[in-house]
């Protein structure tokens, strides 16, 4: 059991975490025809927008109430009202999701009260979906913003079924954590459909941020789950939550609709996927398709092959709690040792990570601990690339943001196939590093009689 400690530095020197309102806005991007709106200064929104665009290499809809110093002091009602009216009239969205920021939370704006007044003043907005989530960026992190927003979507948008008899045994709600990519969601969808199930994802980033090109420009999100589909989620037979962060949303779903839920804290690794497929087989009444039996064998073989290269390696990982739990658990199962674990926020899974200590800190902490403990591999998002260069160790990019490589939205780590590919990618990094630093070259194998390099062969050829 790991000991969870909190860094005592006065500031984050090289931040690891992304802010809570960014996580909330990210969740709203999984809804069809949505416009996320940050209630705060323009700089807060510009920073988040830059992260999303660089990560996904796509146009991202993100708006702001553009709070100035005066508006912040006097209150943001007029800014919120004008922002909602402008968005509603110009872009015709299906829903507007509002996340607060540090400056408006410090002032104490009553945004729920603002929304009630706006609905009364503007009848065209009386029934329009407006979802507000308090997400101050002076506390918590990206994962917390996502968690709160999905739970709030369930509370506001999902309708209570009139009778339990209307439940569809083939429909399953899926509540994915923010650590899952659009590629991960596509894989989970395929697996569930192979059991004859009809999954509904909330949020569904695979529909909105999977990199497809629309037929024409749309100022809102270009895919995802619709508001009407979210409203009908109470008719599903089961709710599957992926990641410990989604337990809150699953409990909200059960409380409002009576739908039972099952939490899978990770879908990366052999045993977690065994349990997932057994569960799907039980609720669908169908046997596990043969192709997954073959994929399981491929993963077991990959773990055996990679063990010779990853086994005994010391890893340093910096990530949001659920992603940290995913990666560390899977790599430990092929023999790696997680000697440095740094995360962004509190979570119940942190104590179960098999390492001595999990530090809630920043990338400076990650780099210093990795150096002190002689780590062989660094795993974190793209902001860790300079640390890996200084440490002269291989670097595997994981998490958000990943802006210096293509395909971040399609990175796959769930299911048997995703776990297999993850293990191969990391093992190949270790192999390449070993070849670069330890294989003999013409400059290193030649020695003179005293052992000095480069002076000719030690033994005469004549």
N, C-alpha and C positions, 0 to 999 in steps of 0.2 A: 504493500500500500504506500503510495507516494504522499509525502508531506507537501501541502500547498502553502507557499509563502508569497507575500506581496512585496514588491520592490519599494524601497524607501526613498528613492531619489526624488529631488524636488521637481524634476521635469523629465520628459522622455527625450533622450538625446537623438535616437534614431527610431522613430515610432514603428511598432509592429502592428498595432491595432488600427482598424478603420472605425469611423465614428458610428454611433447608434442611429442617427437619422439617415445615414447612407444605407445602412442595413434595412431600415424601414422602407425607404424609397425603392430599394432593390426588390423587395417583396411585392410592392405594387406593380412592378414591371412584369410580373407574371400574370396579370389580368389583361384581357382583351380590351382594346380601346381605352386604355387608362392613361392618365396624366398624373404622375407624382408631383406634389407641390410641397416644397420646403418652406415653412414659416420662419423666416429669418433674413439675414442680410444676403446680398447677391454673392458675396464671396463664398459663403457656405455652399451654395448651390453650384457655383462655378467649379469649386474644388471637387465635389462629388461627380459632376458631369465629366470632368477631365478623366477621372479614374475609370468610369464606366466606358467611355469612348475608347480609351487606350487599351482597356482589357478586352473588350468585345470587337473592336474595330468596326463598330456600327453606329448609326445615328441613334441617339438615346433621348427620349422625351423627359425633360426634368425642368420644372418651373419653380419660380420663387415669388414670395410676397414682397421682396425687395425692401426690407425694413431699414430705414435710415436711423440716425441717432435720435432725431426728434420723434419719429414715429414710435421708436422703441420706448421712449420715456412716456409718451402720452397714451400709448396703447395701440395695438395693431388691427383693430376692427376694420377700419377703412381699407387698409392694405389687403386683408383677407377677403373682404367683400369684392374689391375691385379685381383681385387676382382670379377669384372664382368666376365672376361674371365674364371677364375677358376670355378665360379658357373655355367656358361653356358656350359663349357666342361665336368664337372664332374657330375652335378646333373640333367642336361637337363630340366630346369624349363620351364614353359609356359610364365612366366613373372617375372621380377625382379623389386621390388619396393624399391626405395632409399629414406631414410629420413636423413636429416642432424642432427647434434647435436650441442651443445653449442660451442665446441672447433673449429669446422670447420666454423661455422657461424661467430664467432669472427674473425677468420682469413679472412673470406670473399671469400671462394672457389667458383668459378663459375662452379657449377656442371652441369648445362645445357650446358655450353660450352664444358666441359669435355666429355659429352655424344655425342655431335656432332663430336668431334675429334675422339672418339673411334669408332663411326659408319663409319667414313671415312677411318680409319686405318684398320678396321676389317670388310670386306664386309659381313661376315656371321651374323653380328649384325645389318646390315643396316635396316632391317624391324622388328627386334626382339623388343617386348614390353619392354621398359625401362621407368619407370615413376618416376620422381624425385619430392619430396615435401620438401620445406624448413621448418624445424620444430625445431628451436633452443630451447633448454631446459632451457634457462635462462629467458624465458618469457612464458606466457600462460600455459596451462595444458593439461592433457590427452584428454579431450573432444575437445579441440581446434585442437590437432593433428589429431584426427579422422575426424573432420569436414573438415579440409583443404585437407586431403588425399582423402576422398570420392569425394569432389568437383573436385579435380585434376584428379581422375580416369574418371569422366564424361567428362571433357574437352579433355583428351588425347585419351581415349579408345572408347567412344561412337561415332558411325558414324552418320553423318547427313543423314536422309532418302531422297531419290531422289524425292519422291512425298508423300504428306500426304495421298493420297488415299490408300497407302499400309498399313495403320495402322490396327492392329488387335484389334477389340473391346473387346476381351476377355483377352488380355494381359495387365498386370499392373506392372509397376516398383515400387519396394518398397525400400526406402532408410531408413534403421533403424539406430537409434542413438546408441552410444557406451554403453548406460546404459541398453540396452536390451541384454538378455542372449540368447544362442542357443535355450534354452527351450522356451523363449518368441517368437523367430522367427518361431519355429515349430508351436506354437499355432496360430500365425497370418496367417501362410501359410494354416493351416487347415480351419480357418474361411473363408479366401478368396476363397479357392477351393470349399467350401460348397455353394458358390454363383455362381459356374461355371466359376470362373476367373482363370487365369494362372499367378501367381505372379513370378517375377524375383527379387531376393534380391541382392542389392549391398551395402555393402559386405554381403556374406552369411556365417556367422559363424556357422549356424546350419548344414552346410554341412561339415565343416572342423574341428570344435572343439566341437562336440557333444558327444565325448567319445566313438566312435565306434572303433572297432579293424579291421584294413585293412587285406586283405588276404596276403599281403606281404609288407615288409618295403619300404617306399617311402621317399626320402630325402627332398621332398617339402611338401607343404600342401596337405592333403589327400582328399580334397573335396572342396566345395564352388562353386561359379559361374565361368564359363570359360570365357576366354578373348573373344571368338567368341560370347558368349551369351551377354556379356557386349556391344559389338559392335552393336548388334541388338536391344538394348533397345529403340532406337529412334522410333521403329515401334509400341510401346505400345500406348494404347489409353489414359492412365492416369499414373501419377507418384504420389505415396503416400509417403510422408515424415513423419517419426515418431520421434518427438522430435524437439524442436526449433532449435537445432544445425544443423538440416538437411535442413533448408530452403535454405542455400547457394548452396548446391548440387542440390536441386530441381530447383532453378532458373537457374543454369548452364545447367541443362537438358532441360529446356524450351527454353533457349536462343539458344542452339545448335540444338535441334530437333523439337521445336514447341509443344512438349507434355505438356498439361496442368497439373498442380499439385495441390495437396491438402495437407496442413500440419496439422497433428494431434499432438499437443504438448504433449499429454499424452494419453495412452491407459490403464491406471490404474484408476479404479473408475467407478461408475454407469453411469453418464451422458456422459463421453467421449466415452464409449463403445456403448451407445445408438446412439450417433452421427456417430460413425464409421460404425455401421451396417446399419443405414439409408443410408449413403453414398454408401456403397457397394450394397445395394438394388437398389438404383437409377441408378448406372452406369452399373449394370448387368441386370436390368429389371426383377429381381426375388424377390419374397417375402422373408422375414427373415425366415430361417428354424425354425421349432417348437422347436428344441432342445435348441436354444438360448433364446427363450422365457422362457423356464423352467430354464435355467441357470441364467437368469436375476432375476427370482423369488427367486432362491437360494441365490443370492448375496444380494438382498434386505432383506431377512430373516437373513442372516449372519450379515449384518450391524445392524439390530435391536438387535440381540442377543449380539453382541460384544459391542454395545453402553453402556451396563450396566457395563462393565469392563474397557473399554478404555475412556469413556466419562469423561472429566475433568482432565485426566492425563496430566502432563507436559512432553513434549518430547524435547530431544536434538538430532538434526540430523546433521551429517556431510557427505556431498556427492557432486559429480559433479552437476552442476546446474540443468540439466534435471531430474536426479534421485531425487534430493532434491525437485524439484517441484512436481514430481510424488508422492513421499511418503508423503510429508507434506499435499498436497491437499487431498489425499485419506483418511488419518487418521483424518484430521480435519472434514471430512464429517461424521465420526462416533463419533464426539464429543471431540477428543483430542485437546490439545492446544500446538502448537509449540512455545515454549518460547526461544529456542536456535537454530539458524540455521547458520551453518558455511559451506562455499563452497570454491571452488578452483580458480575460474576465473569469469570474467564478462559474463553476459547473459541477454537478454531482459526479461526473465521469472522471474528473481530474484525479481523485484519490485512488482510482482503480488503474491508473497508468503504471506500468511496471518499471518504475525508476525511483530513485531515492527522493527526488524533489521536483516539483513543478513550480516554476516561478512565474508570477504574473508581472511581466516586465516588458522590455523593449528589445530592439535588435542589438543595441550595444551590450545588453546583458547576455544575449545569445552568443555574440561574437567573443566576449571575454571569457565566458564559461567554456565555450568550445575550444578556445586556445589553451586554457588552463588544464583541461581534461584530455587534450590530445585527440580530438574527434577526427574521424576519417571521412565524414560526409555531412553536408549542411543541407537542410530541407526547410524552405520557407518561401514566401512570395518574392516577387522580383526586386523588392527593395533590399534583399539580402545578398545581391550579387557582388557588391563591393566587399562585403565581409568575407565571402568565399574566396575572392581573389587575394585578400590580405592573408587569409589563413592557408592559402594554397591547397585547398581540398575541393573535391567535386561538389557541384551545386545542383540540386534537383528543385525545380520550381513547382510549388503547390500552393493553392489558395488564391486569395484576391488581394491586390491586383497582380496580374501577370501581363505586363505591357511590352516586354522585350522579346517575346516569342509569339508566333502565330498559333491559332487553334486552341486558345485557352478554353473556349466554350465547349470544345469537343473532347477535352481530356477525359478519359474514362478510368474509373477506379472501383466501380461496383460490379457485382455479379462475378461469376467465375472468370469470364473473359477479361473484365476490367482489372481484377486482382492479378491475373496472370500477366497482363501487359505492364502493370505498375511494377511488379517484381522484376520483370525482364529489363525495363527501362533503368531501374536503379542498379541492378546487377551490371548492366552494360556500362554505366557510368564508372563503377568501381573498377571494372576490367580495363576500360580505356585509361583511367588514371594510373593503374598499375603498369600498363604497357608504356605509357609516356614517361614514367619516372623510374622504372626498374628494368626495362628490357635493355640488353646490351646493344650498343651501336658501334660503328667503326672507331669512334673516339673513345669509347670506354673499355673495349675488350683488348686493345693493343697495349702492351706494357714492355718496358725494357727489362734488363736483368735485375734491376733494383726494385721493380714494381711501379716505377714512375710512368704515367700514361703518356702516350703519344710519341715515344722515342724509338719505335721500331719493335720488332718481335723479340721476345726473351730468348728464343731458341733459333739458331741459325738454320736456314732451309737447305744449306749445302753440306 
